[in-house]
């Protein structure tokens, strides 16, 4: 039995205490967040130190055992689902949090959640700059491996912009340690940047040095119900004129009721057209942001019309707007198990992709619920059958062909921030082309020649 062999292999290098073959433990690490992907592993490895990660990875891969890395299991493309007779290596116990340095960096373990990272930063009056709706479960290691973006990219950039260094275990057990955090360091290849976004195919991220920023102390939250997508696009250049613009999120007005009903609240704006949820911040306390942006808001009202802009005056009103956006994923999941597509296009092409939803609903007899990050024209597209059923393989393939082909025609990307995982491997050649794919494959072959670390993820 493969589980017994794995236990013997890891026991031979004194790692028996960190491996479990208990059926309940293995079952708990089988299914991804969406529920679409599932495979019970032969064993689960829970290292607590970098040495244990290195020894476990080296022992397993050299003996032909596939290893799948798992963080907070918030991925949506099947990237953390194990293979039959494989091992899940969870980073949950790599959760050390260091101190903030004079250059405002902090080094934390890969298993630290984004909420824990933000709480640690907040103790120093700082912020990590990365906000995900899944931040209570999503880990730093997972964010690095997928180059996560989230709601605040317009101000802070994606994960790649936040990482000043990292440590990672290679598939052969070797260790890369670039945690120094130096801004100026031109000593060869930037291997940390190569590992960021590689989805675990080049190594196991164990620690990350993260750049922090000053914590905002004054906030202004806006809700805008543009009567249609084209009016919303007219609003965006106006918003970009605002200093301190931190987030611009979007939801079709027609889909807002599925969230507010779940929250037991009333929609504060008309539920038609396209909603924009906007946050503006300042690092100083008691700044009257509203006074500073009044002229811009007057222009916004001229575009969208009266009674279609609200200014959150209280913490409760501000929280409601964020709750509406951040509960969209959960609200969709309450309707069924959707096909999820995370894509982006140039901002100028937002409307063309937005209107593709209607085509999908007509051609595929489907229901499309979409939302995302407006400043980056990032779409989170969720598709169910018109009656709420989970799409069959053929149905999902039809939807993917319509949506992702349109994304490519619009010079977009088939994965904006969730990664390729297992779900989109067939689209990578169409996205990047033969020359780029050949370079990626060469790098992968050099660093992960057995392919046993995150086998089947990212590359076809």
C-alpha positions as CSV (number, residue, x, y, z in Angstrom):
1,X,0.0,0.0,0.0
2,X,1.4,3.4,-1.0
3,X,0.5,5.0,2.3
4,X,2.6,2.5,4.2
5,X,5.5,3.0,1.8
6,X,5.4,6.8,2.3
7,X,5.3,6.3,6.0
8,X,8.4,4.1,5.8
9,X,10.2,6.6,3.6
10,X,9.7,9.5,5.9
11,X,10.3,7.4,9.0
12,X,13.7,6.5,7.6
13,X,14.7,10.2,7.8
14,X,13.1,10.7,11.2
15,X,10.0,12.6,9.9
16,X,7.4,10.1,11.1
17,X,6.0,12.7,13.5
18,X,5.0,15.1,10.7
19,X,3.2,12.6,8.4
20,X,-0.3,11.3,8.8
21,X,-2.0,8.5,6.9
22,X,-5.2,8.8,8.9
23,X,-8.2,8.5,6.5
24,X,-9.9,11.5,8.1
25,X,-6.9,13.7,7.9
26,X,-6.3,12.7,4.3
27,X,-10.0,13.3,3.4
28,X,-9.7,16.8,4.9
29,X,-7.0,17.6,2.3
30,X,-8.7,16.1,-0.7
31,X,-11.1,18.7,-2.1
32,X,-10.5,22.3,-3.3
33,X,-12.5,25.3,-2.3
34,X,-14.8,25.2,-5.3
35,X,-15.8,21.5,-4.7
36,X,-15.1,20.7,-8.4
37,X,-11.8,19.0,-7.8
38,X,-11.2,16.2,-5.3
39,X,-8.6,13.4,-4.8
40,X,-7.8,11.8,-1.4
41,X,-4.0,11.8,-0.9
42,X,-2.1,8.8,0.4
43,X,-0.6,10.9,3.2
44,X,-0.4,14.4,4.6
45,X,2.9,16.0,5.6
46,X,2.8,18.9,8.1
47,X,6.3,20.3,8.4
48,X,7.1,22.9,11.1
49,X,10.6,23.9,9.9
50,X,12.4,24.6,6.6
51,X,14.7,21.6,7.3
52,X,11.6,19.3,7.5
53,X,10.3,20.7,4.3
54,X,13.6,20.1,2.5
55,X,14.1,16.6,3.8
56,X,10.5,15.6,3.1
57,X,10.5,16.9,-0.5
58,X,13.9,15.4,-1.3
59,X,12.9,12.0,0.1
60,X,9.6,11.8,-1.6
61,X,10.5,13.1,-5.0
62,X,13.6,11.0,-5.3
63,X,11.5,8.0,-4.6
64,X,8.9,8.8,-7.2
65,X,6.1,10.2,-4.9
66,X,4.3,13.2,-6.2
67,X,4.0,16.1,-3.7
68,X,1.3,18.7,-3.9
69,X,1.7,21.9,-1.9
70,X,-1.3,23.2,0.0
71,X,-1.8,26.6,1.8
72,X,-5.2,27.8,2.9
73,X,-7.1,25.9,0.2
74,X,-8.7,29.0,-1.2
75,X,-7.6,28.4,-4.8
76,X,-10.2,28.2,-7.6
77,X,-8.3,26.3,-10.3
78,X,-7.5,22.9,-8.7
79,X,-3.9,23.8,-8.1
80,X,-3.7,22.3,-4.6
81,X,-5.5,19.0,-5.3
82,X,-3.3,16.0,-4.8
83,X,-2.7,13.1,-7.2
84,X,-3.6,9.4,-6.5
85,X,-1.0,7.8,-4.3
86,X,0.5,11.3,-3.8
87,X,1.2,13.4,-0.7
88,X,-0.2,16.8,0.4
89,X,2.5,19.0,2.0
90,X,0.6,21.6,4.0
91,X,2.3,24.8,5.0
92,X,-0.1,25.4,7.9
93,X,2.5,25.0,10.6
94,X,5.1,27.3,8.9
95,X,3.5,30.2,10.8
96,X,6.2,32.2,12.5
97,X,5.8,36.0,12.4
98,X,8.9,38.1,12.7
99,X,9.4,41.7,13.8
100,X,9.1,44.8,11.6
101,X,12.4,46.1,10.5
102,X,13.5,49.8,10.2
103,X,12.8,49.6,6.4
104,X,9.2,48.5,7.1
105,X,9.5,44.9,6.1
106,X,8.4,41.8,8.0
107,X,9.4,38.2,7.5
108,X,6.7,35.6,8.0
109,X,6.1,31.9,7.4
110,X,4.3,30.7,4.3
111,X,1.4,29.4,6.4
112,X,0.6,32.8,8.0
113,X,-2.8,33.9,6.7
114,X,-3.2,37.3,5.1
115,X,-5.4,38.5,8.0
116,X,-2.7,37.5,10.4
117,X,-0.1,39.4,8.3
118,X,-2.4,42.4,8.3
119,X,-2.9,42.2,12.0
120,X,0.8,42.0,12.6
121,X,1.4,45.1,10.4
122,X,-1.4,47.0,12.1
123,X,0.3,46.6,15.4
124,X,3.0,48.9,14.0
125,X,0.5,51.3,12.3
126,X,1.2,49.7,9.0
127,X,-0.6,47.6,6.3
128,X,0.4,44.7,4.2
129,X,-1.3,46.2,1.2
130,X,-3.0,43.0,0.0
131,X,-6.7,42.5,0.6
132,X,-8.6,39.3,-0.4
133,X,-12.1,38.3,0.5
134,X,-10.6,35.0,1.5
135,X,-7.9,36.6,3.7
136,X,-9.0,34.7,6.8
137,X,-7.9,31.4,5.2
138,X,-5.6,32.4,2.3
139,X,-1.9,32.2,3.2
140,X,1.1,34.3,2.4
141,X,2.7,31.3,0.6
142,X,-0.4,30.8,-1.6
143,X,-0.5,34.5,-2.4
144,X,3.1,34.4,-3.5
145,X,2.7,31.2,-5.5
146,X,-0.2,32.7,-7.5
147,X,0.9,36.4,-7.4
148,X,-2.4,37.3,-5.9
149,X,-3.9,40.7,-6.6
150,X,-7.1,41.5,-4.8
151,X,-9.0,44.7,-4.2
152,X,-6.1,47.2,-3.6
153,X,-3.9,46.6,-6.6
154,X,-4.7,50.1,-7.9
155,X,-2.7,51.5,-4.9
156,X,-0.3,48.8,-3.7
157,X,0.2,46.5,-6.7
158,X,0.0,42.7,-6.8
159,X,1.9,40.3,-4.5
160,X,5.0,40.6,-6.7
161,X,5.1,44.3,-5.8
162,X,4.9,43.5,-2.1
163,X,7.6,40.8,-1.8
164,X,11.1,42.0,-1.0
165,X,12.5,38.5,-0.6
166,X,11.7,34.8,0.1
167,X,13.0,31.4,1.1
168,X,12.0,28.3,-0.9
169,X,12.8,24.6,-1.0
170,X,13.6,23.3,-4.5
171,X,12.3,19.9,-5.7
172,X,15.6,18.3,-5.0
173,X,15.7,19.6,-1.4
174,X,18.0,22.5,-2.1
175,X,17.2,25.8,-0.4
176,X,17.1,29.3,-1.9
177,X,17.3,32.0,0.7
178,X,16.7,35.5,-0.5
179,X,15.0,37.0,2.5
180,X,17.5,39.9,2.9
181,X,15.0,42.4,1.4
182,X,17.6,44.6,-0.2
183,X,16.2,47.0,-2.8
184,X,19.5,47.2,-4.6
185,X,21.0,43.8,-5.3
186,X,22.2,42.9,-8.8
187,X,23.9,39.6,-8.3
188,X,22.6,37.4,-11.0
189,X,19.1,36.0,-11.8
190,X,16.2,37.2,-9.7
191,X,15.2,33.7,-8.6
192,X,12.6,35.0,-6.1
193,X,10.7,36.7,-8.9
194,X,10.8,33.4,-10.8
195,X,9.2,31.5,-7.9
196,X,6.5,34.2,-7.4
197,X,3.6,33.1,-9.6
198,X,5.1,29.7,-10.4
199,X,2.2,28.0,-8.6
200,X,4.6,25.7,-6.6
201,X,6.1,24.1,-9.7
202,X,9.6,25.4,-9.0
203,X,9.7,25.1,-5.2
204,X,7.9,25.3,-1.8
205,X,7.8,28.8,-0.5
206,X,8.6,28.6,3.2
207,X,9.1,32.2,4.3
208,X,8.5,35.6,2.8
209,X,9.9,39.1,3.5
210,X,7.0,41.5,2.9
211,X,7.1,45.2,2.3
212,X,4.7,47.1,4.5
213,X,3.2,50.5,4.0
214,X,1.7,53.2,6.3
215,X,-1.8,52.3,7.5
216,X,-4.6,54.5,6.2
217,X,-6.3,56.5,9.0
218,X,-8.9,58.4,7.1
219,X,-11.4,56.7,4.7
220,X,-14.1,57.6,2.3
221,X,-16.3,55.0,0.8
222,X,-18.5,55.6,-2.2
223,X,-21.2,53.5,-3.9
224,X,-22.0,54.4,-7.5
225,X,-24.8,52.8,-9.5
226,X,-23.9,53.6,-13.1
227,X,-26.9,53.1,-15.4
228,X,-24.9,50.9,-17.8
229,X,-21.4,49.6,-18.3
230,X,-20.5,52.4,-20.7
231,X,-21.3,55.1,-18.2
232,X,-19.2,53.2,-15.6
233,X,-16.3,53.3,-18.0
234,X,-16.7,57.1,-18.3
235,X,-16.5,57.3,-14.5
236,X,-13.2,55.5,-14.1
237,X,-10.9,58.3,-15.5
238,X,-12.5,60.7,-13.1
239,X,-11.8,58.4,-10.2
240,X,-8.2,58.0,-11.2
241,X,-7.7,61.8,-10.7
242,X,-8.2,61.2,-7.0
243,X,-5.2,61.1,-4.7
244,X,-5.4,58.1,-2.3
245,X,-7.6,56.0,-4.6
246,X,-7.3,52.5,-3.0
247,X,-9.9,50.3,-4.6
248,X,-12.6,50.3,-7.3
249,X,-14.7,47.1,-7.3
250,X,-17.6,46.3,-9.6
251,X,-20.8,44.2,-9.4
252,X,-23.7,44.2,-11.9
253,X,-26.6,45.8,-10.1
254,X,-28.9,42.8,-11.0
255,X,-26.7,40.5,-8.9
256,X,-26.5,42.6,-5.8
257,X,-29.8,41.2,-4.4
258,X,-28.3,37.7,-4.0
259,X,-25.8,39.2,-1.5
260,X,-28.0,41.7,0.4
261,X,-30.7,39.1,0.9
262,X,-28.1,36.8,2.4
263,X,-26.9,39.7,4.6
264,X,-30.5,40.5,5.6
265,X,-30.1,44.1,4.4
266,X,-31.5,46.5,1.8
267,X,-29.6,47.5,-1.3
268,X,-28.6,51.2,-0.8
269,X,-28.6,52.0,-4.5
270,X,-30.7,51.1,-7.6
271,X,-30.1,47.5,-8.6
272,X,-29.6,48.1,-12.3
273,X,-26.6,48.9,-14.5
274,X,-23.2,48.5,-13.0
275,X,-22.2,49.1,-9.3
276,X,-18.8,50.6,-8.4
277,X,-17.6,50.4,-4.8
278,X,-14.9,52.9,-4.3
279,X,-12.5,53.4,-1.4
280,X,-10.3,56.5,-1.0
281,X,-7.8,56.7,1.9
282,X,-5.3,59.0,3.6
283,X,-2.5,58.1,6.0
284,X,-3.3,61.0,8.3
285,X,-6.2,61.0,10.7
286,X,-9.2,63.3,10.5
287,X,-8.6,64.3,6.9
288,X,-11.8,65.6,5.2
289,X,-11.4,63.5,2.1
290,X,-14.9,64.3,0.9
291,X,-14.1,68.0,0.8
292,X,-11.0,67.2,-1.4
293,X,-13.0,65.2,-3.9
294,X,-16.3,67.1,-4.1
295,X,-15.5,68.5,-7.6
296,X,-14.7,65.0,-8.9
297,X,-17.9,63.6,-7.4
298,X,-19.9,66.4,-9.0
299,X,-18.5,65.2,-12.4
300,X,-19.4,61.6,-11.5
301,X,-23.0,62.6,-10.8
302,X,-23.2,64.4,-14.1
303,X,-22.2,61.2,-15.8
304,X,-24.4,58.6,-13.9
305,X,-27.3,60.9,-13.0
306,X,-28.9,61.9,-9.7
307,X,-29.6,59.5,-6.8
308,X,-26.9,57.1,-8.1
309,X,-24.0,58.0,-5.8
310,X,-23.9,57.5,-2.1
311,X,-21.2,58.5,0.4
312,X,-20.8,56.2,3.3
313,X,-21.1,58.4,6.4
314,X,-20.6,55.9,9.1
315,X,-18.5,52.8,9.7
316,X,-21.7,50.7,9.4
317,X,-22.5,52.1,6.0
318,X,-18.9,51.7,4.8
319,X,-18.8,48.1,6.0
320,X,-22.1,47.3,4.2
321,X,-20.6,48.3,0.9
322,X,-17.5,46.1,1.4
323,X,-19.7,43.3,2.7
324,X,-21.7,43.4,-0.5
325,X,-18.6,43.0,-2.6
326,X,-16.7,40.5,-0.4
327,X,-19.6,38.2,0.1
328,X,-20.2,37.8,-3.6
329,X,-18.2,34.6,-3.9
330,X,-19.9,33.0,-0.9
331,X,-23.3,34.1,-2.2
332,X,-22.6,32.5,-5.6
333,X,-21.5,29.3,-3.9
334,X,-24.8,29.1,-2.1
335,X,-26.5,28.8,-5.4
336,X,-24.4,25.8,-6.6
337,X,-21.0,24.8,-7.7
338,X,-20.1,27.2,-10.5
339,X,-17.5,27.1,-13.2
340,X,-15.1,30.0,-12.2
341,X,-13.1,32.0,-14.7
342,X,-10.7,34.7,-13.5
343,X,-9.7,36.9,-16.4
344,X,-8.7,40.4,-17.3
345,X,-8.6,42.6,-20.4
346,X,-7.2,46.1,-21.2
347,X,-9.5,48.6,-19.5
348,X,-10.6,50.0,-22.8
349,X,-12.1,46.5,-23.6
350,X,-14.0,46.1,-20.4
351,X,-17.5,46.6,-21.9
352,X,-16.8,44.2,-24.7
353,X,-16.0,41.4,-22.3
354,X,-18.8,42.4,-19.9
355,X,-21.4,42.0,-22.6
356,X,-20.1,38.5,-23.4
357,X,-22.1,37.3,-20.4
358,X,-25.3,37.7,-22.3
359,X,-24.0,35.7,-25.2
360,X,-23.0,32.9,-22.8
361,X,-26.4,32.8,-21.2
362,X,-28.1,32.6,-24.5
363,X,-25.8,30.1,-26.3
364,X,-25.2,27.8,-23.3
365,X,-28.5,28.0,-21.4
366,X,-26.6,29.2,-18.4
367,X,-26.7,31.8,-15.6
368,X,-23.6,34.1,-15.4
369,X,-22.8,36.0,-12.2
370,X,-19.7,38.2,-12.6
371,X,-17.9,40.8,-10.5
372,X,-14.4,41.9,-9.9
373,X,-11.8,44.7,-9.7
374,X,-12.7,47.6,-12.0
375,X,-9.5,49.5,-12.1
376,X,-7.7,46.5,-13.6
377,X,-10.6,45.3,-15.7
378,X,-10.4,42.0,-13.8
379,X,-13.4,39.7,-14.1
380,X,-14.5,36.9,-11.7
381,X,-17.0,35.0,-13.9
382,X,-19.2,32.4,-12.3
383,X,-21.3,30.2,-14.5
384,X,-24.1,27.7,-13.5
385,X,-26.8,26.0,-15.6
386,X,-29.8,28.2,-16.0
387,X,-31.6,26.0,-13.5
388,X,-28.7,26.2,-11.1
389,X,-27.0,22.9,-11.9
390,X,-23.3,22.4,-12.0
391,X,-22.1,22.4,-15.6
392,X,-21.1,19.1,-17.2
393,X,-17.7,18.8,-18.7
394,X,-19.0,19.5,-22.2
395,X,-21.1,22.4,-21.0
396,X,-18.1,23.9,-19.1
397,X,-15.9,23.4,-22.2
398,X,-18.4,25.3,-24.3
399,X,-18.5,28.2,-21.9
400,X,-14.7,28.3,-21.6
401,X,-14.3,28.4,-25.4
402,X,-16.7,31.4,-25.7
403,X,-15.3,33.4,-22.8
404,X,-11.6,32.7,-23.0
405,X,-11.5,33.0,-26.8
406,X,-13.1,36.4,-26.4
407,X,-10.6,37.3,-23.7
408,X,-7.7,36.5,-26.1
409,X,-9.3,38.4,-28.9
410,X,-9.5,41.4,-26.6
411,X,-5.7,41.1,-25.8
412,X,-6.5,39.9,-22.3
413,X,-5.3,37.1,-20.0
414,X,-7.1,33.9,-19.2
415,X,-5.8,34.1,-15.6
416,X,-5.6,37.5,-13.9
417,X,-4.8,36.4,-10.4
418,X,-5.9,32.8,-9.5
419,X,-3.3,31.1,-11.7
420,X,-3.5,28.3,-14.3
421,X,-3.7,25.4,-11.9
422,X,-5.2,22.3,-13.5
423,X,-8.3,24.0,-14.9
424,X,-6.6,26.2,-17.5
425,X,-3.5,24.2,-18.6
426,X,-4.9,23.7,-22.1
427,X,-5.2,27.5,-22.5
428,X,-1.6,28.4,-21.6
429,X,-0.2,27.6,-25.1
430,X,-2.9,29.8,-26.6
431,X,-2.2,32.6,-24.2
432,X,1.6,32.6,-24.3
433,X,2.6,31.0,-27.6
434,X,5.0,28.3,-28.5
435,X,8.2,30.3,-27.9
436,X,7.3,31.4,-24.4
437,X,5.9,28.0,-23.5
438,X,9.2,26.4,-24.6
439,X,11.2,28.7,-22.3
440,X,8.9,28.0,-19.4
441,X,9.2,24.2,-20.0
442,X,13.0,24.5,-20.1
443,X,13.1,26.3,-16.8
444,X,10.7,23.7,-15.3
445,X,12.8,20.8,-16.6
446,X,15.9,22.3,-15.1
447,X,14.6,23.0,-11.7
448,X,11.9,20.3,-11.4
449,X,13.1,17.5,-13.7
450,X,11.0,14.7,-12.1
451,X,7.9,17.0,-12.4
452,X,6.8,15.4,-9.1
453,X,6.4,18.7,-7.2
454,X,2.9,20.0,-8.0
455,X,2.7,17.6,-10.9
456,X,0.0,18.5,-13.4
457,X,-0.3,22.2,-12.3
458,X,0.4,25.1,-14.6
459,X,2.2,23.5,-17.5
460,X,0.4,21.1,-20.0
